Amino acid sequence: MYRCKRIMVGLDFTLLDKTLITYAGFVSTLIKAEKVYFVNIQKSLDIPPDLWSDFPEFHIPRDEQLRLKMREEVAANFGEQKNIEIDYIIAEGSPLKEMTHLARIKNIDLVIVGRKNELKGKGILPNQLMRSVPCCILFVPETARKRLNEIMVDVDFSDASKAALEVAYSLSEDNPDVTIHCQHIYHVPAGYYFNDKGKEEVNRVIKSYHVLQYNRFIDNLNMEGIHLNPIFTLDEEGDMVHVACNTAQKKGADLIVAGSNGKTTFDTFILGSFTEKIVQLNVSIPLLIVKQKQL
């Protein structure tokens, strides 16, 4: 079973931090995290000596000031977590490089970052971070709520889909009210409509094949006690991302979970493109990208 025990949360001292810390506390409880690192990356921690006389507080090293501020924000918003060890890191350098480096050396399973839309503050481009970090990554929008009743998982019967479902299961195994919507988006191969069968009959046959594949896939997973709702969607326009996002909106999804690659070279290209597009398009629902951990 794919588990996330070590978490890293990226903060930048903007208004989004409160939402991010609160949601990180919520997720940490659900997945029974063991350790959470709160991280802030500054381009430079140097303070010009000329400012010291006017601002006596600058004699305190800047990283210590920021760490204290971070502790206060976490204490106010993370919630009481008796079994979770918390650490604070202030680093200097490129945010993308430092986040990636810390995720690797700290053996992180899940990186949690904010997804800015309306709130002010400059963040790392989501797709850059998704490609760079060696583990799962959760994008939390400014509108995120501490609720997890409906989870949408995009399924293509690959190992990446299996890992995505396992992570979704780990988030919901203690809550019998959670529904995991397993959406499989399929296409009718070119030319199939030109045989002697009607369009509806072709669609029925193709869908029945995918239903069979889904049942075989689920039978090999341990998903006992969880309500799974399979959704089979024909993509007639060739736009899987909009299909996935529209379904998530209709189902009132509290979280979207997607794997980071497919099962064949072609699928890897398609799902890789799918994953990057859904990161770019979806800005209103928390989005968890499940990646096979790279050490």
Secondary structure, DSSP 8 states (H G I E B T S, - for coil): -----EEEEE--SSTHHHHHHHHHHHHHHHTT-SEEEEEEEES-----GGGTTT-GGGGS-HHHHHHHHHHHHHHHHS---TT-EEEEEEEES-HHHHHHHHHHHTT-SEEEEEE-SSS------HHHHHHHSSSEEEEEETT--S--SEEEEE--SSHHHHHHHHHHHHHHTT-TT-EEEEEEEE---TTGGGSSS-HHHHHHHHHHHHHHHHHHHHHTS--TT-EEEEEEEE-SSS-HHHHHHHHHHHTT-SEEEEES--SSHHHHHHHHHHHHHHHHH--SS-EEEE-----
